[in-house]
Amino acid sequence: MVVEVMVLAGVFNIGDFVPALEWLDLQGVAAKMKRLHKRFDAFLTAIVEEHKASMGKAGNKHNDLLSTLISLQDVADEEGGKLTDTEIKALLLNMFTAGTDTSSSTTEWAIAELIRHPEILARVQEEIDAVVGRDRLVTELDLPHLPYLQAVIKETFRLHPSTPLSLPRIAAESCEINGYHVPKGTTLLVNVWAIARDPNTWAEPLEFRPERFLPGGEKPNADVRGNDFEVIPFGAGRRICAGMSLGLRMVQFMTATLAHAFDWELARGLLPEKLNMDEAYGLTLQRAEPLLIHPKPRLASHAYRASS
Ligand code: HEM
């Protein structure tokens, strides 16, 4: 359902560009969105109802996000307002749509780039082996000690930002930017994909080259957290991604774990240089062809056992 939202939200909808035709819903986008909304709402209602029912049972202890939100429904804010079921469902929907596909698709792009560049994968594995060893899995605490991995993730965000046109924003007031008049009510999209591939800013911008972000590289201090406008996969400013820290850490952690724990082979004997790197159309930047790969364990067998 999350991917369906992203695909539909990214459709070039004629009604958005010719407002007089909006009511006709020529491509059926609004109708499809409404049907999808009903399915998503039923799914979220079931989650909230199940949780409420199990919270009511004696002996059941909950200390997760949803039970905290549900228990807050009894507490009024300063103006007497209380959190409604609709607000809780909206928050869950936000987390599902904004927080899952973005991180997973970026990780998929990172692994695809590592497979296409075996020498970079080998260097990532070498770095993690030196810090973590081969007797255990990577933990979150290891991440700050893996500068090369972090450069790989920055380079992945540069070439494959998961929301290539960021999110549409509407100008609250008329303003002027770089000599362009922007009337109040204009929908604005920032092409973060193109900015991060600008040849005036980046040397050989289409090359996957993590060294750019390391000391001695062209942008050793550039970060992806919204302060360096040449690479802003999470947006920037007041409406920057609300889940940036979580998203960034998830992508670093998942990529580090997958690269450390396994060697990878492409399915059906495909050669790395033949891997299709085309992009699909949508609000988020999916791969046109999902990545099909076979893992080969490379750690001591006890390292894979789940810890309690
Ligand atoms: C790789 C991971 C992610 C990327 C690349 C990403 C990217 C973005 C971008 C580009 C925006 C628009 C910012 C702007 O307009 O300037 C955004 C907004 C947002 N993101 Fe993320 N995101 C990621 C993960 C997450 C996660 C994990 C969550 C929550 C759990 C999240 C929640 C949100 C929310 C709520 C907004 C809207 C913020 C607002 O309108 O004030 N995102 N994200």
Residues whose N, C-alpha, C, O or C-beta is under 5 A from the ligand:
A	BS01	HEM	N94 M95 A98 G99 T102 S103 T106 S162 T163 S166 L167 P233 F234 G235 A236 R239 I240 C241 A242 G243 L246 G247
